[in-house]
Amino acid sequence: MKLVFAGTPEVAVPALDALIASGRHEVAAVVTRPDAPAGRGRRLVASPVAERAEEAGIEVLKPAKPRDPEFLERLREIAPDCCPVVAYGALLPRVALDIPAHGWVNLHFSLLPAWRGAAPVQHAIMAGDQITGASTFLIEEGLDSGPVYGTVTEEVRPTDTSGDLLTRLAFAGSGLLVATMDGIEDGALKAVPQPADGVSLAPKITVEDARVDWAAPALRVDRVVRGCTPAPGAWTTFRGERLKLVQVAPRPERTDLAPGALEVGKNSVHVGTGSHAVELLWVQAQGKKPMKAADWARGVRIGTGETLGG
C-alpha cells in the first residue's frame, strides 16, 4: 500500500523504520509537527521523525494544523491508501480522516479500551498495572475510541520507568503496525469495536501530578517516580527549592521514619512515607546534573530534623 506516516517524537521512529524496511509498503510521505525551539539557544529543531524521514529521502509535511488547506490538498495529491499514526500530537479533523481509502490507523501504547489518552504508559505504571501492551485501531473523531485491529502485550517490570517501558513497546508495536498494514492490504483483517466496559483515561501528566506526596504509601511514591521518569520528572522540595527524584527504592524494613523525614547514613539516604521508608538513589537539584543521593546529601549537609516536601 501507499502510506503517509504521521508521527513526531523518538518513540515513533521504530515504527517508521519498520514500515520502510517492510519491502511491501511505500512510505510516500511523513506528517509531523512543525520544528520547535530546543536547547539553551532555543533554535528551531526538526522532530525525530522528520529527521529520520529526511535521511531516508521521504517527503516531510509539517502543517501548523492538519486542517490547513495546503496540507489537505497535498495529501489528496499523494492519495495514500492508509495513514499509520504513532504519537503525532495533533487532532485530525474529519476532512483529513476521509482522504485515505483505509483511513488513519493509530498505534497506541495500551490495551484499549484501557488508558485512552496522551500518557498511557505513565498511567499504567502509576496505577500498578502488571500487564500492558499496544493496540492498533482505526481513528475516529472520539478519543482513542475506534475499532481495534490488533494488540500485543508487555509485562510491566517492577523497576520499569515509563521510559523503559515505552522503549520496549515502541519496538514491539512497530511489528504490530506492519502486520496491521499487511492485514488491511490483504483484506484479512477487520477492526473490532472496543468493549464498553474497562474504559480508563490517561490525560497528560502535569508537573503537579508529578509532585511526590510523602504521606502516601511507599509503593505509591515509587510508582509516581517511575511513572514520571524521564518526563515530566517526579519532584519534591528541600529547603524551599525543587528537588527532582530520579530513582528511589522501597525499603519495607524501615518503618521508623515519619512522612518526609530524612535520615542520612554513610552511603545512603532514607525518607519516610505513609507506610515504610524509601531510599533515595538518584536525585537532581535545581541547576545541577543527576547525582547519587548520598553525594547530594553530603554536599548540602542535611541537618537533624530536616524533611522533604515541607
Secondary structure, DSSP 8 states (H G I E B T S, - for coil): -EEEEEE-SGGGHHHHHHHHHTSSSEEEEEE----EEETTTTEEE--HHHHHHHHTT-EEE--SSTT-HHHHHHHHHH--SBEEEES--S---HHHHTSSTT-EEEEESS-TTTTBSS-HHHHHHHTT-SEEEEEEEE--SSSS-S-EEEEEEEE--TT--HHHHHHHHHHHHHHHHHHHHHHHHHT----B---SSS--B-----TTTTB--TTS-HHHHHHHHHHTTTTT--EEEETTEEEEEEEEEEETT---S-BTBEEE-SS-EEEB-SSSEEEEEEEEETTS--EEHHHHHHHHT--TT-BS--
